[in-house]
Amino acid sequence: MAFLQVQLPFSVFLFFSISVLVSSARIRRYTPPSVTHLTDLFPHIPVSDGYSNFFGETNIQLTGNGSMATLTLDKSSGSGLASKNKYQYGFFSAAIKLPSGLSSGVVVAFYLSNADVFPHNHDEIDIELLGHDKRNDWVFQTNVYANGSVSTGREEKFYLWFDPTAEHHHYIILWNSHHIVFLVDNVPVREFPRNNAVFPLKPMSVYATIWDGSQWATHGGKYPVNYRNAPFIASFSEMEMSGCVSNQKAAGPDGVSCSKNNPSNLDPVEGQEFATLSKQQVTAMDWARSKLMVYSYCKDTSRFKVMPPECK
């Protein structure tokens, strides 16, 4: 559709120009420190091989011979994929391109959960990308909780140092018996050690979804999804899932049995190179947290009258 040629008052033009500048300024265009590209160490799994439709089937399209998926949110439904296997630890990555335009209230998520098996005491490890306000701004939120409701969650939020709508970027979860690490484009932004009071231990499925988070995603619902801007389309590619595939039928005394699913020669579950962060990774994580963090549950005194023990 061609744009109408109309003469706008200069004040309107000035307001529009300033708004665009402010919007652009919200994307922190930093150059991150150099890090090892963990995503280069593990093979890509075609979406069609590793995932099944979870919900909103009509809003899911596979392209590239099943190597890429587009998930759509419109007025009729969101959409999502669920892994065909459940995992007890592993390395999970997705290259995601977020919806362009004004996307307040839209949530694009890449996460692990066992709510289908343990509805009242489930575990979850979340990456949630939140269309955050009226300025086309996206927030990267991480969360961990175990054996309970979302009220026990451990949220942290970050701005990104790039435009996540311009191209695909890697969003990564490393989960093993030592720690959980969240990474963006291989840069660690958060480490959650095993000695925390809340740590997921039960097998989980991997999910990729887009849905309407109007009630909470933007300052408690201040900016709900505006479906005049729909459809909202997220693209997922370069999916990686390597680790410990849960085999409940062969479970031992602890209730868990795993078959290793590591097509590479590196093991993210037991490999010593994944037990701790390298000095290079620690430096990169310190950089991300100092420049980009905008919320941590450990500083939320209105929510926690007594801070969780790991915050001390």
N, C-alpha and C positions, 0 to 999 in steps of 0.2 A: 504494500500500500504506500503510495507516494505521500510525503508530508505536505500539508497545506502551507502555502506561502503567506504568512501573516506578519504584520509589523507589531512587535511587542514593545511596550514601554521600556525605557532604559533601566528603570528600577527592577523590573522583572528579570531582564537579561542579566543584570548585575547579581541579583539574588541567585539566579540559576548557576551563574559562573562560580560564585563563592561556594555554593552547595557542592558542585562537582569537585572543586579543589579540596574542600573539607573531606568529601568522601574518599578522594584519592589519598589524602594524607593519612587516613586511618589505616591504610595498608603499610605496615612498617617495612620498608624496602631495605633490609639489612642483608649483608653478606655473611652467612653463617660460617663458623669454623669448619675446617676440614675434618672429616670423620671417615671411618671405614664404612663402605656401602654394604651393609649386611644383606640387603635385598639382592645383591649380586651373587650371594653364596647359595641361594636356594632356587629351585626351578619354579617356573610359572605353571599353575594348574588351570586348564581350561575351565571356565565357569560351568559349562555344561557337564564336566566330569565331577567337579567337587561340590556343586550346589544343586538344590532343588528349589522350586518355587515355594515360598513361605506364605505370602498373601498378595492380593492385587495382581493376579496372573495376567489380566489384560493390559496392565501397565508395565509389563516386563518384556523387553526385547533383547534377544541374543544376536550378536553380530560377529563378524570375523571368525566364522566356523566355530562359534561357541566360546571364543576367547574373551569377549567383552560383553558386558550387560549394561543396558540403560534402564534405570528405574525411574518411574514417573509418579509424581503427586499431582492430582487434579481434584476437582470438586467431588468426583465419584469415589476416589480411593487413593491411598498411598500404595506402596509395593515393597516387596522384600524377598530375599533369598536366604535359605538356611543350608548349612553344610550337611552333606549326606552322612558324615561321620561325626561322632562326639570325640573330643580330645581331652586327655589328661596331660596338660602341658604342651608347649610347642611354640613355633614361630609363625605368626599370622600377619600377612601384609596385603594391602590393596592399593592400587593406584586409582585415585578418585579425582574426577573433575566435577566441581559443584555447579549447581544451577546459576546462571547469570541473571542479572537484573535484580530488582528489589525482591528479596526472599525472606523477609522477617517472618519468624514463626516456623519456618521450614527446618526440619531436623533430618540430617543425613547421618546415619550411624553405621559403624563397623565395630562389632562387639561380640563377646562370648557370653553365653547364658545357659542355665539349666532350669529356667522357670517352667518349662514344659514337664519336667520330671519332679521338681521340688517347688510347687507353687507357693508354699508358705515359708520356706527357708532356703531359697535359691541363692546361687552365687552369680556374680556378674563382673565382667571387666569391660569397660565402655570407652570407646572413642565416639564422641558425638560432636558433629559440626553443626553449629547453631546459626541459622540466619537471624541476626541479632537485632537489627534496628532498621530505621528508614533510610540509612545511608549505605545500603548494600555492603554491610559489614558482616563478616563471619567470625565466629568464636570457636576455638578448639577446646572442647571440654573432655576431661578424663575423669573416670569414676571407678571405684572398686568397692564392692561389698560382698559379704558372705553370710550365709545362714540367716538371712533376715530381709527386712523391708528396706526401701530406699532411704528411710530415715537414718540408717546406719552407714550411709554412703560417705565416701571420702573424695569429694569433688575438688578439682583444680581446673582453672580456665586460663587460656592463653590467647593472645592475638597471634596471627601468622605473619611471617616476614615476606609474603608474596601474595599475589592475587590467586586464590584457589579456584577461581572460575575460568581462568585463562587457559589452563592446561592441566593435565593429570599430575598429581603429587602423591608420594607414597605415605601411607599412614599405617603404623606398625605396632603390633603388640608382641612382646616377648614374655612368655610366662613359663617359669620352671620352678623347681623346688627351692630356689634361692631368692628369687625376686620376680616382680613384674616391672617391665620397662616399656614406657610409651615413647615412640619415636615418630618424627615427621621428617620425611626425606632423609632418613637415617640419622638425624640429629636427635639424641635422647633429650626429652623435655621433662621426664619424670621417672624416678625410680621408687618402687614400693617394695621394701624388703620383706622377706618372709616373717621376720620377727614382729611385724605389726599385729595389732589385736584382731584385725580383720584381714583374712587372706583366703582366697578361694582354693578349695581342695578337691571338689567333686568334678567329674567330667562335665564338659560343656560343649554345646554346638557353637558354630561361628555364624554370625548373621550379618547381612548387608541390607539396609533398609532406607527408605525415605518416607516421612510421615509428617502429620500436622501436630506441631508442638505449641500451638497458640496459647494454651493455658499457662505455660511456664517458661518457654524458651527465651522470651524477651522481657526481662525485668518483671517477672511475674505475670506475663500476658499483656504487657502494655501495647505491643505491636503484633496483633494476630496476623495470620496468613491472609493476604489479600488475593483472592482467587481471580481477580481481574488480571493478575500477572501470570496466571497459570497457562500452560503446564510448567511445572518445575521438574527439570530433568537432571539426574545425576548419572554419571558414567563411571563404571567400575571395570578395571582391567588389571593385567599383571598380578592376578591373585596368587598368593603363596600360602600354603599350609603344610608345615613340616613339623613332626613331633611324635607324640604318643597317642595313637588311636585307641580309644577305650573299647574294650571287649568285655561287656558285662557277662556274657555267657561263660567266659573262662575266668571269671573273677576269683581271686584268692581270698584269704582271710580278711584282708583289708577292704574287700569289695571292689577292687580295681585290678584289671589286667590290661596291659598295653602291648600293642604290636607297633614297632617302630616304623614310622612312615617318613624316612629321610632319604630321598633320592640322591641328595648330595652326600659327600663324605663327612659332613659336619653334623653334630648332634646338638640341637639347641636345648635339649632336656638335660643331658648329662655331660656335655662337653665343657671342659674347664674354661674355654674362651667365652662362654656365655654365663659363667657363674658370677662374675663381677664385671663392672664397667672398667674399661681401660682408662688410663690417664687422659688420653685424647678425648674419650667419650665424656668423662667427668668434666673436663674443661668446656666442652660443647654444651653440656647440660647446664652448667653454671651460667654460661652466656645466655641461653634461652630463658632460663628462669629469671635472670636479672633484668632482661630487656622486654620480655613478652608476657610474663605472668600478670594476670589481672584479678585473680581470686584464688585463695586457698582456704580450705575448711579449717586449717590450723590457726587462721586469724579471724575466724567468724565467731566472735564472742556472743553475738545475739542468738546464734543457733546452738552453740555448745556452752552451757553454763559451766561445765567441767570439761576441759579439753581432753580429747582422746589421748591415751598414754603416749602414742608415738609422736605427738606434737611437742612433747616436753623434752 
